């Protein structure tokens, strides 16, 4: 015999999401707080992307110390973004696309590629940072990174960043585009 749950029971609400009988999924969500967190998340990821570009320019000009500082700044800002983004999701603040139907396939193609590459970006960035850290540790200082003990680690770092930087930039730019699209054609999802 199949058991029926009363209205408002979590098992019933997970399926029906009726606003008449089911409580909001996050009863303590303050929409202003969630929007503020969302705006700060966007600011941090924009700054992270800018720091990434600056870091790449520094290393191309041979300025290793400025490169290291810029990349650590980019990584710290990306970490802050991730915390803010997950907090925003935890508060239940989500938007869905309600724009023109003819743009829907392009929007979802952009969104899906963004999500997949964002998930791939974290291990890529960690691999690049790890090899740079180990290389710096083996070298002893930035002036000695061509030492035999550090050379292999920095070569691995360079191999990692050949994938990491383009993926990170793609994820950052598509994230900004998605934010702008949802700012214009987004609707807050209500519990």
C-alpha positions as a Python dict, from the first residue, in 0.01 Angstrom:
ca = {
    (1, 'X'): (0, 0, 0),
    (2, 'X'): (138, 337, -102),
    (3, 'X'): (172, 592, 175),
    (4, 'X'): (34, 940, 111),
    (5, 'X'): (193, 1232, 286),
    (6, 'X'): (-17, 1523, 413),
    (7, 'X'): (6, 1865, 245),
    (8, 'X'): (311, 2056, 361),
    (9, 'X'): (515, 1741, 430),
    (10, 'X'): (872, 1768, 287),
    (11, 'X'): (818, 1464, 63),
    (12, 'X'): (504, 1621, -86),
    (13, 'X'): (666, 1964, -124),
    (14, 'X'): (970, 1822, -302),
    (15, 'X'): (741, 1703, -579),
    (16, 'X'): (461, 1960, -593),
    (17, 'X'): (615, 2286, -468),
    (18, 'X'): (264, 2421, -412),
    (19, 'X'): (296, 2766, -255),
    (20, 'X'): (-38, 2719, -80),
    (21, 'X'): (67, 2418, 126),
    (22, 'X'): (448, 2416, 119),
    (23, 'X'): (672, 2651, 310),
    (24, 'X'): (932, 2853, 122),
    (25, 'X'): (1252, 2649, 83),
    (26, 'X'): (1455, 2911, 270),
    (27, 'X'): (1225, 3085, 519),
    (28, 'X'): (1504, 3310, 652),
    (29, 'X'): (1617, 3445, 317),
    (30, 'X'): (1644, 3819, 304),
    (31, 'X'): (1610, 3916, -64),
    (32, 'X'): (1810, 4236, -14),
    (33, 'X'): (2095, 4041, 149),
    (34, 'X'): (2090, 3782, -131),
    (35, 'X'): (2099, 4055, -399),
    (36, 'X'): (2382, 4233, -219),
    (37, 'X'): (2580, 3909, -197),
    (38, 'X'): (2513, 3850, -567),
    (39, 'X'): (2644, 4197, -657),
    (40, 'X'): (2958, 4149, -448),
    (41, 'X'): (3011, 3810, -611),
    (42, 'X'): (3002, 3975, -953),
    (43, 'X'): (3244, 4248, -840),
    (44, 'X'): (3492, 3992, -706),
    (45, 'X'): (3487, 3777, -1019),
    (46, 'X'): (3529, 4082, -1245),
    (47, 'X'): (3828, 4191, -1037),
    (48, 'X'): (3961, 3834, -1044),
    (49, 'X'): (3945, 3829, -1423),
    (50, 'X'): (4121, 4164, -1443),
    (51, 'X'): (4393, 4045, -1203),
    (52, 'X'): (4435, 3732, -1417),
    (53, 'X'): (4489, 3939, -1733),
    (54, 'X'): (4730, 4170, -1548),
    (55, 'X'): (4919, 3866, -1416),
    (56, 'X'): (4955, 3725, -1767),
    (57, 'X'): (5084, 4061, -1893),
    (58, 'X'): (5335, 4077, -1607),
    (59, 'X'): (5483, 3734, -1680),
    (60, 'X'): (5500, 3808, -2054),
    (61, 'X'): (5707, 4115, -1964),
    (62, 'X'): (5931, 3909, -1734),
    (63, 'X'): (5809, 4061, -1407),
    (64, 'X'): (5786, 3742, -1199),
    (65, 'X'): (5718, 3904, -862),
    (66, 'X'): (5432, 4120, -992),
    (67, 'X'): (5299, 3814, -1180),
    (68, 'X'): (5295, 3610, -860),
    (69, 'X'): (5116, 3886, -668),
    (70, 'X'): (4859, 3938, -944),
    (71, 'X'): (4787, 3565, -972),
    (72, 'X'): (4752, 3525, -595),
    (73, 'X'): (4514, 3823, -599),
    (74, 'X'): (4315, 3665, -885),
    (75, 'X'): (4300, 3335, -695),
    (76, 'X'): (4195, 3501, -368),
    (77, 'X'): (3922, 3700, -542),
    (78, 'X'): (3800, 3388, -724),
    (79, 'X'): (3785, 3207, -388),
    (80, 'X'): (3584, 3493, -235),
    (81, 'X'): (3355, 3479, -539),
    (82, 'X'): (3299, 3106, -491),
    (83, 'X'): (3210, 3154, -123),
    (84, 'X'): (2970, 3439, -209),
    (85, 'X'): (2817, 3244, -498),
    (86, 'X'): (2756, 2935, -284),
    (87, 'X'): (2617, 3154, -4),
    (88, 'X'): (2379, 3317, -250),
    (89, 'X'): (2261, 2977, -370),
    (90, 'X'): (2226, 2864, -9),
    (91, 'X'): (2000, 3162, 55),
    (92, 'X'): (1781, 3048, -232),
    (93, 'X'): (1849, 3343, -465),
    (94, 'X'): (1830, 3215, -821),
    (95, 'X'): (1718, 3365, -1148),
    (96, 'X'): (1577, 3194, -1453),
    (97, 'X'): (1590, 3312, -1813),
    (98, 'X'): (1260, 3459, -1936),
    (99, 'X'): (1391, 3641, -2242),
    (100, 'X'): (1307, 3599, -2609),
    (101, 'X'): (1246, 3237, -2710),
    (102, 'X'): (1467, 3264, -3018),
    (103, 'X'): (1766, 3340, -2791),
    (104, 'X'): (1693, 3057, -2547),
    (105, 'X'): (1913, 2793, -2726),
    (106, 'X'): (2209, 3033, -2740),
    (107, 'X'): (2162, 3130, -2375),
    (108, 'X'): (2149, 2768, -2258),
    (109, 'X'): (2447, 2670, -2477),
    (110, 'X'): (2643, 2952, -2313),
    (111, 'X'): (2518, 2855, -1965),
    (112, 'X'): (2596, 2484, -2005),
    (113, 'X'): (2947, 2550, -2140),
    (114, 'X'): (3002, 2797, -1856),
    (115, 'X'): (2894, 2545, -1589),
    (116, 'X'): (3106, 2260, -1730),
    (117, 'X'): (3418, 2473, -1769),
    (118, 'X'): (3367, 2642, -1430),
    (119, 'X'): (3369, 2297, -1269),
    (120, 'X'): (3687, 2210, -1462),
    (121, 'X'): (3853, 2542, -1377),
    (122, 'X'): (3892, 2476, -1005),
    (123, 'X'): (4117, 2168, -1039),
    (124, 'X'): (4305, 2337, -1324),
    (125, 'X'): (4374, 2646, -1113),
    (126, 'X'): (4471, 2435, -812),
    (127, 'X'): (4711, 2232, -1027),
    (128, 'X'): (4874, 2547, -1163),
    (129, 'X'): (4904, 2702, -816),
    (130, 'X'): (5038, 2382, -664),
    (131, 'X'): (5315, 2346, -922),
    (132, 'X'): (5409, 2714, -890),
    (133, 'X'): (5419, 2683, -510),
    (134, 'X'): (5629, 2365, -520),
    (135, 'X'): (5859, 2524, -778),
    (136, 'X'): (5904, 2836, -567),
    (137, 'X'): (5970, 2621, -262),
    (138, 'X'): (6234, 2420, -454),
    (139, 'X'): (6392, 2739, -592),
    (140, 'X'): (6402, 2918, -259),
    (141, 'X'): (6313, 3254, -417),
    (142, 'X'): (6183, 3405, -741),
    (143, 'X'): (6532, 3490, -862),
    (144, 'X'): (6630, 3124, -860),
    (145, 'X'): (6340, 2961, -1047),
    (146, 'X'): (6568, 2841, -1326),
    (147, 'X'): (6754, 2618, -1080),
    (148, 'X'): (6748, 2250, -1180),
    (149, 'X'): (6543, 2155, -871),
    (150, 'X'): (6269, 2403, -966),
    (151, 'X'): (6280, 2390, -1346),
    (152, 'X'): (6062, 2079, -1384),
    (153, 'X'): (5797, 2213, -1148),
    (154, 'X'): (5779, 2547, -1327),
    (155, 'X'): (5760, 2364, -1660),
    (156, 'X'): (5461, 2173, -1521),
    (157, 'X'): (5315, 2504, -1396),
    (158, 'X'): (5347, 2645, -1750),
    (159, 'X'): (5182, 2333, -1894),
    (160, 'X'): (4889, 2368, -1652),
    (161, 'X'): (4837, 2739, -1722),
    (162, 'X'): (4820, 2681, -2098),
    (163, 'X'): (4480, 2526, -2022),
    (164, 'X'): (4390, 2712, -1704),
    (165, 'X'): (4414, 3071, -1829),
    (166, 'X'): (4190, 3030, -2137),
    (167, 'X'): (3935, 2829, -1937),
    (168, 'X'): (3941, 3081, -1649),
    (169, 'X'): (3895, 3374, -1891),
    (170, 'X'): (3614, 3195, -2077),
    (171, 'X'): (3436, 3118, -1750),
    (172, 'X'): (3482, 3475, -1626),
    (173, 'X'): (3359, 3637, -1948),
    (174, 'X'): (3064, 3400, -1993),
    (175, 'X'): (2975, 3452, -1627),
    (176, 'X'): (2964, 3827, -1683),
    (177, 'X'): (2751, 3778, -1996),
    (178, 'X'): (2510, 3549, -1808),
    (179, 'X'): (2486, 3804, -1527),
    (180, 'X'): (2404, 4082, -1776),
    (181, 'X'): (2151, 3866, -1963),
    (182, 'X'): (1976, 3767, -1640),
    (183, 'X'): (1986, 4130, -1528),
    (184, 'X'): (1782, 4217, -1836),
    (185, 'X'): (1583, 3896, -1895),
    (186, 'X'): (1600, 3720, -1561),
    (187, 'X'): (1327, 3649, -1315),
    (188, 'X'): (1393, 3560, -952),
    (189, 'X'): (1282, 3204, -883),
    (190, 'X'): (1033, 3205, -599),
    (191, 'X'): (1024, 2904, -364),
}
